[in-house]
Amino acid sequence: MKVELINDVLVVQLPARLDAVGVASIEEQLAIAVANHHGKVLADMSQVTFVASLALRMLLTTLKAVQPLGGDVRLVGLQPPIAEIFRKSRFDTFFQIYPDRTIALAAYTAPSG
């Protein structure tokens, strides 16, 4: 997992396989990075080719951790099969999803309303 700060957005590059092993390898690191950041998180899923229910739980837990602090988690770059999983599980109703980083980062800076 690669983590970088772009302006005030914590960008997290998730690994290709978010199965039990993949989630176990990043879950603690993700929780610590998000807890230390206290704000906007962009999960880059452009390399993700497999996602298990554990990964959905990890993302939802991350979202619930940052919302009380005024932050949120947005997703970017979902491959079509992964996007379908988010649609079928209705997880697309919890997260704002963007096609690429540029659009997602611009949406964070766009005035709301």
N, C-alpha and C positions, 0 to 999 in steps of 0.2 A: 504494500500500500504506500503510495506516495502522497505526501501532504504538502501543500504550499499555501501561502497567504497572498491573495491578489486583492489589493486595496484592503477592504475590511471583510472580505469573504474568504473563509477557510475552504479551499478546494481539495477534495479527497479523491484520488484516483483509485477506484476499487479494482481488485484483481479479477481475472477472467472467470474463475470458478468460485461462486459463492455457495458452495455446498458446506457440509458440516466441517470439513477440514479447513476450507477457505475462510469461513466465518470465524472459526476458533483462532485462526492465525492473525486476524485483524481486529476482532471485537474489542479487546481491551485497549489496544492502541487507539482505535477510533474513539472510544469513550473518553480516554484521557485527553486526546487532542480537542475534542468538542467541549469538554468541561473546562479546559484552559482557555478556550477561545470565547465562550459566552456569546455567541451571535449567529451570524449568517453562515450556513454551511451549504456547499454545493458538492453533491456526490456525483463524480464523473463515472458513469457506467458504460462508457463507450467501448471498453474492452471486455465487458462482462458477457459471457456466452452461456452461462448456466446460473440459475438462481433457485435456491431451495427456500422452504418456508422459514428456516432459521435466519436467512438473510433479510426476509421481509420483516421479521420480528426485530432484528438488529436495527434496521432503518427506522421502524416505527418507534422503538425505544429511544433512538437518537433524537428523533423529532420531538418526542414528549419531554426529553431532557432540556432542549433549548427553547421551547415555546414559553415557559414561565419567565425566561430571561429576555424575552422580546426577540428571540431569534427564530429561525426556521431552517428546514432542510429542503433543498430543491434538488431535483435529479436532472441529469443531462446525458444525452447520447445513448438512450436505450435502443438496443438492436430490436428489430421487429418481433422475434420470439419472446424476448424479455418484456417488451411493451405489452404484448398480449397477456402475459402472466399478470402484469399489473392491472390490466383492464379486467380480466376474468375474476381476479381476487378483490377487485374494487379498491385496490391500494392506490390507483390513480386519482382517487378522490381525496386522499390524504396529502399528496405531494403535488407541487407544481413541477411539470416536466417540460424540458426544453430540448430542442434538437441538437444544439451545440453550445459550447462554452461561451462563445461571444454573445449569443442571444441571451443566455442565462445571466451572465454578468451584467449586461446592459439592463436587463429587467430589474436587477437589484438596485440599480442607480436611477431608474426611471421614476419620476414623481408619481405617486399613487393618486387615484381619483379620477 
